Amino acid sequence: MKITEKAVKRIEKYYRSRKERSLYFYPLAAYYFNTKKYDVAYQILLDGIQKFPRYCLALLKIGEILVNEGNYESAVFYLETAVNIEKTCEPALKLLALCYEKTGRLEKAKAIYERLVFLGNENAKTKLVELAGRLKPKKEEIESIVEELGTGGEIPKIELEEEEEEEEATITLAKLYEKQGYINDAIDVYKKILKKEPDNVEAKEALDRLLNDVGLAEGEEE
């Protein structure tokens, strides 16, 4: 349905008179976005989320504007916030994965595409295949490949330590390690998280569970 200029002026008047408590900022911003007045839409959205910081659609629209401008780094902040509020918001997840790719955070992009696959997004499967060719395999994966090939030769030394040290310790990363069977790596990540965030309940519970599982496994072997 096309909105007339007269209707827009009425919405603007209503919004301006109730700016401190009105959610009308979003449809107004969406109108300006659709008419390619991105600067106007952006400012209205920024004003709106000051009053309603958990308005997921507004955060997504800001991210969309920034992505269109090629400002991927700034877009990440708003899109991460939107995804934290609404974890199954596919438009926000897709834009966030794109931003991670554009800023070189391929592991984070991979984790988002895995989440999209879980949500049933078929295109995300293709993106995961594309990313697989761009990601550097970990040392354990290379050793496994060499063993499977049966070359019998020595495995070349690969300098991965520096890259791994720079990897940000997050719950997502720890869960990814755990999913891939790298339990010790997952434990190390949870410990790093708790060192920075001692009150992180999710990390503490996951760490206790993994330590308990490892302890049981060791006890069984004895």
Contacts in CASP RR format, 6 or more apart in sequence:
PFRMAT RR
TARGET T0000
AUTHOR 0000-0000-0000
METHOD contacts of the structure
MODEL  1
MKITEKAVKRIEKYYRSRKERSLYFYPLAAYYFNTKKYDVAYQILLDGIQ
KFPRYCLALLKIGEILVNEGNYESAVFYLETAVNIEKTCEPALKLLALCY
EKTGRLEKAKAIYERLVFLGNENAKTKLVELAGRLKPKKEEIESIVEELG
TGGEIPKIELEEEEEEEEATITLAKLYEKQGYINDAIDVYKKILKKEPDN
VEAKEALDRLLNDVGLAEGEEE
3 31 0 8 1.000
8 28 0 8 1.000
8 31 0 8 1.000
11 24 0 8 1.000
11 27 0 8 1.000
11 28 0 8 1.000
11 31 0 8 1.000
12 28 0 8 1.000
14 22 0 8 1.000
14 24 0 8 1.000
15 22 0 8 1.000
15 24 0 8 1.000
15 25 0 8 1.000
15 28 0 8 1.000
18 24 0 8 1.000
19 25 0 8 1.000
19 47 0 8 1.000
19 51 0 8 1.000
20 51 0 8 1.000
21 51 0 8 1.000
23 52 0 8 1.000
23 55 0 8 1.000
25 44 0 8 1.000
25 45 0 8 1.000
25 47 0 8 1.000
25 48 0 8 1.000
25 58 0 8 1.000
26 45 0 8 1.000
26 48 0 8 1.000
26 55 0 8 1.000
26 57 0 8 1.000
26 58 0 8 1.000
26 61 0 8 1.000
28 44 0 8 1.000
29 40 0 8 1.000
29 41 0 8 1.000
29 42 0 8 1.000
29 44 0 8 1.000
29 45 0 8 1.000
29 58 0 8 1.000
29 61 0 8 1.000
30 41 0 8 1.000
30 61 0 8 1.000
31 41 0 8 1.000
32 38 0 8 1.000
32 40 0 8 1.000
32 41 0 8 1.000
32 44 0 8 1.000
33 41 0 8 1.000
33 61 0 8 1.000
33 64 0 8 1.000
33 65 0 8 1.000
38 65 0 8 1.000
38 68 0 8 1.000
38 69 0 8 1.000
41 61 0 8 1.000
41 65 0 8 1.000
42 62 0 8 1.000
42 65 0 8 1.000
45 58 0 8 1.000
45 61 0 8 1.000
45 62 0 8 1.000
45 65 0 8 1.000
46 62 0 8 1.000
48 55 0 8 1.000
48 58 0 8 1.000
49 55 0 8 1.000
49 58 0 8 1.000
49 59 0 8 1.000
49 62 0 8 1.000
52 58 0 8 1.000
54 85 0 8 1.000
56 82 0 8 1.000
56 85 0 8 1.000
56 86 0 8 1.000
56 89 0 8 1.000
56 92 0 8 1.000
59 78 0 8 1.000
59 79 0 8 1.000
59 81 0 8 1.000
59 82 0 8 1.000
59 85 0 8 1.000
59 92 0 8 1.000
60 78 0 8 1.000
60 79 0 8 1.000
60 82 0 8 1.000
60 89 0 8 1.000
60 91 0 8 1.000
60 92 0 8 1.000
60 95 0 8 1.000
62 75 0 8 1.000
62 78 0 8 1.000
63 75 0 8 1.000
63 78 0 8 1.000
63 79 0 8 1.000
63 82 0 8 1.000
63 95 0 8 1.000
64 95 0 8 1.000
66 72 0 8 1.000
66 74 0 8 1.000
66 75 0 8 1.000
66 78 0 8 1.000
67 75 0 8 1.000
67 95 0 8 1.000
67 98 0 8 1.000
67 99 0 8 1.000
70 102 0 8 1.000
72 98 0 8 1.000
72 99 0 8 1.000
72 102 0 8 1.000
72 103 0 8 1.000
73 99 0 8 1.000
73 103 0 8 1.000
75 95 0 8 1.000
75 99 0 8 1.000
76 96 0 8 1.000
76 99 0 8 1.000
76 100 0 8 1.000
76 103 0 8 1.000
79 92 0 8 1.000
79 95 0 8 1.000
79 96 0 8 1.000
79 99 0 8 1.000
80 96 0 8 1.000
82 89 0 8 1.000
82 92 0 8 1.000
83 89 0 8 1.000
83 92 0 8 1.000
83 93 0 8 1.000
83 96 0 8 1.000
86 92 0 8 1.000
88 119 0 8 1.000
90 116 0 8 1.000
90 119 0 8 1.000
90 121 0 8 1.000
93 112 0 8 1.000
93 115 0 8 1.000
93 116 0 8 1.000
93 119 0 8 1.000
94 116 0 8 1.000
94 121 0 8 1.000
94 124 0 8 1.000
96 112 0 8 1.000
97 109 0 8 1.000
97 112 0 8 1.000
97 113 0 8 1.000
97 116 0 8 1.000
97 124 0 8 1.000
97 127 0 8 1.000
98 109 0 8 1.000
100 106 0 8 1.000
100 108 0 8 1.000
100 109 0 8 1.000
100 112 0 8 1.000
101 109 0 8 1.000
101 131 0 8 1.000
106 131 0 8 1.000
106 134 0 8 1.000
106 135 0 8 1.000
107 135 0 8 1.000
107 167 0 8 1.000
107 173 0 8 1.000
107 176 0 8 1.000
108 172 0 8 1.000
109 127 0 8 1.000
109 131 0 8 1.000
110 128 0 8 1.000
110 131 0 8 1.000
110 135 0 8 1.000
111 172 0 8 1.000
111 173 0 8 1.000
111 176 0 8 1.000
113 124 0 8 1.000
113 127 0 8 1.000
113 128 0 8 1.000
113 131 0 8 1.000
114 124 0 8 1.000
114 128 0 8 1.000
114 176 0 8 1.000
116 123 0 8 1.000
116 124 0 8 1.000
117 124 0 8 1.000
117 125 0 8 1.000
117 128 0 8 1.000
136 160 0 8 1.000
136 163 0 8 1.000
137 145 0 8 1.000
138 160 0 8 1.000
139 158 0 8 1.000
139 160 0 8 1.000
140 182 0 8 1.000
142 155 0 8 1.000
142 158 0 8 1.000
143 155 0 8 1.000
146 152 0 8 1.000
146 153 0 8 1.000
146 155 0 8 1.000
167 173 0 8 1.000
169 189 0 8 1.000
169 192 0 8 1.000
169 193 0 8 1.000
169 196 0 8 1.000
170 189 0 8 1.000
170 193 0 8 1.000
171 193 0 8 1.000
171 202 0 8 1.000
171 203 0 8 1.000
171 206 0 8 1.000
173 189 0 8 1.000
174 186 0 8 1.000
174 189 0 8 1.000
174 190 0 8 1.000
174 193 0 8 1.000
174 203 0 8 1.000
174 206 0 8 1.000
175 186 0 8 1.000
175 206 0 8 1.000
177 183 0 8 1.000
177 185 0 8 1.000
177 186 0 8 1.000
177 189 0 8 1.000
178 186 0 8 1.000
178 206 0 8 1.000
178 210 0 8 1.000
183 210 0 8 1.000
183 213 0 8 1.000
183 214 0 8 1.000
186 206 0 8 1.000
186 210 0 8 1.000
187 207 0 8 1.000
187 210 0 8 1.000
187 211 0 8 1.000
187 214 0 8 1.000
190 203 0 8 1.000
190 204 0 8 1.000
190 206 0 8 1.000
190 207 0 8 1.000
190 210 0 8 1.000
191 207 0 8 1.000
193 200 0 8 1.000
193 203 0 8 1.000
194 200 0 8 1.000
194 203 0 8 1.000
194 204 0 8 1.000
194 207 0 8 1.000
197 203 0 8 1.000
END
